[in-house]
Amino acid sequence: MNTQAQCPGSFAATLYSTDFEANDGGFVESGGGDWEYGSIPVVITGANCGGTFTSPGGAHSGTKGWGTVLDGCYNNLGAFSGTGFTVDLSDPSLISAQLNFANWFGVFVNFDYLRITANGTEVYRNDNTENSGGWFVQSVDLTPFIGQASLNIVFDLWASTVVNRTGWYIDDVSVDVCASQPLGVAAIGRPGARVWPVPASDVLNIKPSTAGGKVEEWSLFDASGRKLSGGMVANTGEFAIDVSAFQGVCVLDLRTATGHQRQQVVLQ
């Protein structure tokens, strides 16, 4: 899924992106215990519903994602069950920010509902549509939270003790932004990786810093903020990327478990 922001007169960038195929995207459960990461079934076989239910038909892309009980129905908890991640929106050049995600749901909205919170503030709610009718991409404006260095985004399902359904399934999540200038430097206090040679013509070598942690994903942007290339990183140490097709000043973005590291690179 490519939902990178359209930014007329400014620069587009993706601060966070995952399709959940390589890992859980750094999501952390926040209570309730229903959310699970793994393969999303084509047909639910372990249903424990108090009423009729439907199946998601597999993931939005690939095979993996998050769901409230992957192969069954969410439980009648009488409480919220949540999972989410944290993103850094403190860069002073940010103009707007948007959360994008693919989702499928079947929820007993007479009593239950879906919501998303950003540092505890509700930014999305569905308490009137019972079934999504298929996977679709939803967008949520995060612009009011620009300036916050640790924005915790949580996907919550409120379940009553009455009737349950299949639940909420999440895939292909990103946070896309518009900025007044290319996002070209690592956040203050976040050690960057060693990148060489400079300039690079064929291959760019990257050695993650010990403090920064393992690089999980890399993205390469041009000076306008357009994404040129990207990929997941399987190993825990030094790796290389092919830059032979690109030239000029670019921005290399490295995503780790602690956030994003960005630095300018020169390609020729």
DODO-122155 format. One record per residue (C-alpha): y, z, x. Coordinates in nm, 3 decimals. Layout:
+---------+---------+---------+
!   north !      up !    east !
+---------+---------+---------+
!       Y !       Z !       X !
...
+---------+---------+---------+
This chain:
+---------+---------+---------+
!   north !      up !    east !
+---------+---------+---------+
!   0.000 !   0.000 !   0.000 !
!   0.340 !  -0.100 !   0.142 !
!   0.616 !   0.080 !  -0.044 !
!   0.868 !   0.110 !   0.236 !
!   1.217 !   0.163 !   0.098 !
!   1.450 !  -0.128 !   0.034 !
!   1.776 !  -0.033 !   0.206 !
!   2.055 !  -0.293 !   0.170 !
!   2.318 !  -0.229 !   0.437 !
!   2.111 !   0.044 !   0.604 !
!   1.778 !   0.094 !   0.782 !
!   1.435 !   0.154 !   0.626 !
!   1.174 !   0.382 !   0.779 !
!   0.855 !   0.563 !   0.680 !
!   0.848 !   0.930 !   0.776 !
!   0.499 !   0.999 !   0.644 !
!   0.214 !   0.772 !   0.537 !
!  -0.158 !   0.818 !   0.475 !
!  -0.439 !   0.635 !   0.295 !
!  -0.673 !   0.932 !   0.358 !
!  -0.943 !   0.711 !   0.511 !
!  -0.936 !   0.872 !   0.858 !
!  -0.856 !   1.230 !   0.753 !
!  -0.712 !   1.450 !   0.477 !
!  -0.352 !   1.351 !   0.559 !
!  -0.262 !   1.704 !   0.665 !
!  -0.270 !   1.823 !   0.303 !
!  -0.315 !   2.199 !   0.255 !
!  -0.437 !   2.365 !  -0.065 !
!  -0.188 !   2.606 !  -0.220 !
!  -0.407 !   2.794 !  -0.466 !
!  -0.644 !   2.746 !  -0.757 !
!  -0.926 !   2.596 !  -0.553 !
!  -0.988 !   2.281 !  -0.760 !
!  -0.840 !   2.023 !  -0.518 !
!  -1.094 !   1.853 !  -0.293 !
!  -1.067 !   1.586 !  -0.023 !
!  -1.333 !   1.319 !   0.018 !
!  -1.482 !   1.009 !  -0.144 !
!  -1.350 !   0.943 !  -0.494 !
!  -1.643 !   0.848 !  -0.722 !
!  -1.653 !   0.526 !  -0.919 !
!  -1.821 !   0.715 !  -1.203 !
!  -1.801 !   1.092 !  -1.248 !
!  -2.153 !   1.233 !  -1.265 !
!  -2.095 !   1.607 !  -1.242 !
!  -1.875 !   1.646 !  -1.548 !
!  -1.822 !   1.995 !  -1.693 !
!  -1.559 !   1.897 !  -1.950 !
!  -1.489 !   2.065 !  -2.278 !
!  -1.417 !   1.723 !  -2.429 !
!  -1.444 !   1.350 !  -2.363 !
!  -1.370 !   1.230 !  -2.012 !
!  -1.320 !   0.909 !  -1.814 !
!  -1.376 !   0.809 !  -1.451 !
!  -1.125 !   0.687 !  -1.186 !
!  -1.338 !   0.389 !  -1.078 !
!  -1.316 !   0.479 !  -0.710 !
!  -1.011 !   0.524 !  -0.487 !
!  -0.689 !   0.322 !  -0.513 !
!  -0.763 !   0.179 !  -0.166 !
!  -1.064 !   0.237 !   0.057 !
!  -1.291 !   0.514 !  -0.064 !
!  -1.117 !   0.847 !   0.004 !
!  -0.844 !   1.061 !  -0.143 !
!  -0.777 !   1.396 !  -0.311 !
!  -0.886 !   1.503 !  -0.658 !
!  -0.916 !   1.811 !  -0.877 !
!  -1.295 !   1.848 !  -0.842 !
!  -1.392 !   1.507 !  -0.703 !
!  -1.714 !   1.455 !  -0.898 !
!  -1.641 !   1.660 !  -1.207 !
!  -1.368 !   1.794 !  -1.432 !
!  -1.104 !   2.049 !  -1.339 !
!  -1.179 !   2.407 !  -1.433 !
!  -1.023 !   2.609 !  -1.715 !
!  -0.835 !   2.825 !  -1.467 !
!  -0.543 !   2.956 !  -1.669 !
!  -0.343 !   2.883 !  -1.353 !
!  -0.210 !   2.612 !  -1.121 !
!  -0.429 !   2.439 !  -0.865 !
!  -0.226 !   2.271 !  -0.591 !
!  -0.240 !   2.073 !  -0.267 !
!   0.033 !   1.915 !  -0.057 !
!   0.199 !   1.844 !   0.275 !
!   0.524 !   1.904 !   0.464 !
!   0.779 !   1.645 !   0.576 !
!   1.093 !   1.670 !   0.791 !
!   1.411 !   1.535 !   0.624 !
!   1.658 !   1.692 !   0.868 !
!   1.765 !   1.374 !   1.052 !
!   2.145 !   1.352 !   1.001 !
!   2.133 !   0.974 !   0.958 !
!   1.920 !   0.989 !   0.639 !
!   2.086 !   0.847 !   0.326 !
!   1.800 !   0.859 !   0.075 !
!   1.434 !   0.960 !   0.059 !
!   1.150 !   0.876 !  -0.179 !
!   0.796 !   1.002 !  -0.229 !
!   0.549 !   0.727 !  -0.324 !
!   0.188 !   0.785 !  -0.423 !
!  -0.095 !   0.617 !  -0.613 !
!  -0.256 !   0.830 !  -0.883 !
!  -0.508 !   0.832 !  -1.163 !
!  -0.539 !   1.109 !  -1.420 !
!  -0.710 !   1.229 !  -1.734 !
!  -0.553 !   1.557 !  -1.853 !
!  -0.561 !   1.754 !  -2.179 !
!  -0.183 !   1.751 !  -2.217 !
!  -0.188 !   1.949 !  -2.544 !
!  -0.209 !   2.249 !  -2.311 !
!  -0.233 !   2.122 !  -1.951 !
!   0.007 !   1.920 !  -1.735 !
!   0.078 !   1.769 !  -1.392 !
!   0.377 !   1.847 !  -1.175 !
!   0.513 !   1.799 !  -0.823 !
!   0.736 !   2.054 !  -0.654 !
!   0.951 !   2.023 !  -0.341 !
!   1.005 !   2.364 !  -0.181 !
!   0.935 !   2.518 !  -0.522 !
!   1.169 !   2.291 !  -0.723 !
!   0.998 !   2.074 !  -0.984 !
!   1.069 !   1.705 !  -0.917 !
!   0.803 !   1.544 !  -1.142 !
!   0.615 !   1.644 !  -1.457 !
!   0.370 !   1.477 !  -1.690 !
!   0.297 !   1.681 !  -2.001 !
!   0.273 !   1.400 !  -2.258 !
!   0.045 !   1.121 !  -2.128 !
!  -0.323 !   1.215 !  -2.141 !
!  -0.478 !   0.928 !  -1.948 !
!  -0.321 !   0.697 !  -1.689 !
!  -0.536 !   0.404 !  -1.799 !
!  -0.597 !   0.310 !  -1.437 !
!  -0.445 !   0.365 !  -1.094 !
!  -0.069 !   0.315 !  -1.060 !
!   0.202 !   0.391 !  -0.803 !
!   0.453 !   0.663 !  -0.891 !
!   0.783 !   0.723 !  -0.709 !
!   0.984 !   1.046 !  -0.693 !
!   1.339 !   1.080 !  -0.555 !
!   1.363 !   1.330 !  -0.268 !
!   1.726 !   1.251 !  -0.179 !
!   1.856 !   1.593 !  -0.297 !
!   1.641 !   1.755 !  -0.026 !
!   1.783 !   1.562 !   0.270 !
!   1.877 !   1.806 !   0.545 !
!   1.568 !   2.024 !   0.504 !
!   1.351 !   2.033 !   0.815 !
!   1.037 !   2.159 !   0.638 !
!   1.007 !   2.018 !   0.286 !
!   0.680 !   2.130 !   0.127 !
!   0.564 !   1.882 !  -0.137 !
!   0.293 !   2.017 !  -0.368 !
!   0.085 !   1.834 !  -0.630 !
!   0.000 !   2.089 !  -0.903 !
!  -0.226 !   2.072 !  -1.205 !
!  -0.176 !   2.345 !  -1.464 !
!  -0.502 !   2.417 !  -1.646 !
!  -0.521 !   2.638 !  -1.952 !
!  -0.839 !   2.816 !  -2.060 !
!  -0.891 !   2.579 !  -2.354 !
!  -1.013 !   2.220 !  -2.293 !
!  -1.039 !   2.030 !  -1.965 !
!  -1.064 !   1.664 !  -1.863 !
!  -1.143 !   1.465 !  -1.547 !
!  -0.822 !   1.567 !  -1.367 !
!  -0.575 !   1.424 !  -1.116 !
!  -0.662 !   1.193 !  -0.824 !
!  -0.417 !   1.107 !  -0.543 !
!  -0.427 !   0.825 !  -0.284 !
!  -0.193 !   0.624 !  -0.055 !
!   0.093 !   0.872 !  -0.011 !
!   0.415 !   0.796 !   0.177 !
!   0.769 !   0.927 !   0.222 !
!   1.009 !   0.637 !   0.276 !
!   1.375 !   0.670 !   0.368 !
!   1.698 !   0.480 !   0.418 !
!   1.915 !   0.575 !   0.716 !
!   2.259 !   0.486 !   0.847 !
!   2.105 !   0.395 !   1.185 !
!   1.754 !   0.339 !   1.325 !
!   1.557 !   0.662 !   1.358 !
!   1.514 !   0.647 !   1.733 !
!   1.476 !   0.993 !   1.884 !
!   1.234 !   1.282 !   1.853 !
!   1.345 !   1.584 !   1.653 !
!   1.518 !   1.855 !   1.858 !
!   1.269 !   2.095 !   2.008 !
!   0.968 !   1.870 !   1.943 !
!   0.826 !   1.751 !   2.277 !
!   0.782 !   1.377 !   2.296 !
!   0.491 !   1.181 !   2.437 !
!   0.495 !   0.996 !   2.769 !
!   0.534 !   0.621 !   2.704 !
!   0.511 !   0.351 !   2.972 !
!   0.583 !   0.095 !   3.114 !
!   0.950 !   0.047 !   3.029 !
!   1.009 !  -0.230 !   2.952 !
!   0.663 !  -0.325 !   2.824 !
!   0.546 !  -0.682 !   2.782 !
!   0.179 !  -0.673 !   2.678 !
!   0.049 !  -0.318 !   2.639 !
!   0.233 !   0.008 !   2.574 !
!   0.055 !   0.319 !   2.700 !
!   0.102 !   0.652 !   2.520 !
!   0.001 !   0.995 !   2.649 !
!   0.057 !   1.270 !   2.389 !
!   0.223 !   1.589 !   2.505 !
!   0.017 !   1.907 !   2.499 !
!   0.276 !   2.085 !   2.285 !
!   0.310 !   1.796 !   2.042 !
!  -0.062 !   1.781 !   1.968 !
!  -0.301 !   1.494 !   1.892 !
!  -0.143 !   1.172 !   1.765 !
!  -0.306 !   1.080 !   1.433 !
!  -0.111 !   0.762 !   1.351 !
!   0.146 !   0.535 !   1.518 !
!   0.405 !   0.296 !   1.375 !
!   0.636 !   0.049 !   1.550 !
!   0.971 !  -0.046 !   1.390 !
!   1.235 !  -0.295 !   1.494 !
!   1.604 !  -0.204 !   1.525 !
!   1.662 !  -0.276 !   1.155 !
!   1.394 !  -0.029 !   1.049 !
!   1.137 !  -0.297 !   0.953 !
!   0.780 !  -0.194 !   1.030 !
!   0.622 !  -0.432 !   1.282 !
!   0.281 !  -0.275 !   1.334 !
!   0.085 !   0.047 !   1.311 !
!  -0.255 !   0.208 !   1.319 !
!  -0.465 !   0.522 !   1.329 !
!  -0.563 !   0.694 !   1.656 !
!  -0.927 !   0.793 !   1.692 !
!  -0.923 !   0.976 !   2.025 !
!  -0.740 !   1.292 !   2.126 !
!  -0.587 !   1.173 !   2.452 !
!  -0.414 !   0.874 !   2.605 !
!  -0.423 !   0.545 !   2.414 !
!  -0.263 !   0.198 !   2.428 !
!  -0.122 !  -0.045 !   2.172 !
!  -0.074 !  -0.419 !   2.188 !
!   0.299 !  -0.510 !   2.184 !
!   0.269 !  -0.868 !   2.314 !
!   0.401 !  -1.014 !   1.987 !
!   0.727 !  -0.815 !   1.987 !
!   1.054 !  -0.813 !   2.181 !
!   1.374 !  -0.612 !   2.200 !
!   1.462 !  -0.248 !   2.134 !
!   1.211 !  -0.089 !   1.895 !
!   1.132 !   0.258 !   1.762 !
!   0.788 !   0.408 !   1.818 !
!   0.689 !   0.672 !   1.562 !
!   0.396 !   0.903 !   1.640 !
!   0.261 !   1.125 !   1.361 !
!   0.089 !   1.448 !   1.460 !
!  -0.025 !   1.750 !   1.260 !
!   0.313 !   1.912 !   1.332 !
!   0.533 !   1.620 !   1.225 !
!   0.678 !   1.299 !   1.367 !
!   0.791 !   1.213 !   1.719 !
!   1.017 !   0.909 !   1.756 !
!   1.159 !   0.737 !   2.060 !
!   1.307 !   0.403 !   2.152 !
!   1.103 !   0.158 !   2.355 !
!   1.206 !  -0.171 !   2.512 !
!   0.970 !  -0.466 !   2.475 !
!   0.991 !  -0.804 !   2.646 !
+---------+---------+---------+
